[in-house]
């Protein structure tokens, strides 16, 4: 993974010192709340419902074991002993003291981490496929390109105060696991017949109050022009994006208003001033960054070991369940990627305690070359586990209570912090998630349902990505009371779609029963090979609505 050079480290250290002085002056009353707001948000510091919240950047989801260990130490020392992994692959501390934040940032800087641009109207943390660099279906490793975007976008003076926040996602695999169609800009890397990297650029996607699927702005961009073309898009957005109404300030509104043809024309006109300029990428620049993302020296795994692994799957039902749901094929024979579910009823989805962070970091050192990935489904991934160590890893996770064999099932739901923490939320998300998990905890039933994505958001900002859940749940406010709106048919990936609202909203205590009725329709109507999404797309929303509102 990428390691800071002296310029990176100096930049981050100086930002810590700068913010320490800003915090001192704020606490002394020399800076007003209004003046302090843009300073704190661009350092990831929010003021939430009950306490400050600090959002820590995990660039493109890559996390070293020593960094996770440090996050656990910080959570224990400065918070309440846990952290929350988000759908943007960041980590949030929900209870830090305002005056401690500069010290937290200094601790982060000591392990090459920061909270820069995790909030505010700027370019946020770029995300990508959690299996980048190891996926069997990968054409181009997106990690070096994500790092180039990170370096270009961090502290870019022209884009520090955009009309609204701006999110970029990148994929280089045949199957889009980065949800590029629902980002402000989505990038699909591919290779032409000569093996040259090309980029398909989408713009105007996003969730939130006005969800939209992105449109193709440029089908075939040479890699050398990636940064200059992104800059052209940002310039058009910065110039023409609305600033009079924050609910209509995202780039998706601009793309929709102009139409994709006119938007593309304006981008091309701006790009004419940037193309072949000093930010044009060179072979040397790309190679320098790519050198940080080399494969580890993996030991060979014998055919006998692979055969023994397959036999164990047949002999041990519990292990087989874990492998079927939590283990993913690797580009290297004899190796697997293992997804660690952070969805347990005793905790909020995405939460990890300090003790668990330390234990997971130790396992990453022992089983995975000291590297982890954070997924936008709020889970963690061990990237390089040889199959002859999988049983051992499974048993160690089971001893920690973290071997949930439920990734990709209804129990692997996505959930934002909601009204328990967030001052923007209309309703609580966590109790709904826990009630659903409690009602549908039978593993045989979960496996029989097959792949099913359920996403919960506490407000229209859609931090829980409810629009793209096969089943989406949105907390809404009705005259001061919490209600929950259900949508069906959303999906992410190559065939992304936005869910359709089922009908009138429900009381919190009714939600698990509503989900039960939806599943009854699915089980009754599906054909043997169909998933929930397949059945929904075949029969439409009407049978589900009739059953729920009967």
Beta strands, then each sheet from edge to edge (+ up, - down):
strand 1: 45-47
strand 2: 52-56
strand 3: 62-64
strand 4: 82-85
strand 5: 91-93
strand 6: 127-128
strand 7: 168-171
strand 8: 185-191
strand 9: 197-203
strand 10: 215-222
strand 11: 327-329
strand 12: 335-340
strand 13: 351-353
strand 14: 371-374
strand 15: 380-386
strand 16: 414-415
strand 17: 454-457
strand 18: 471-478
strand 19: 481-488
strand 20: 500-501
sheet 1: 1+ 2- 5+ 4- 13+
sheet 2: 3+ 14- 15+ 12- 11+
sheet 3: 6+ 7+ 8+ 9- 10+
sheet 4: 16+ 17+ 18+ 19- 20+
end
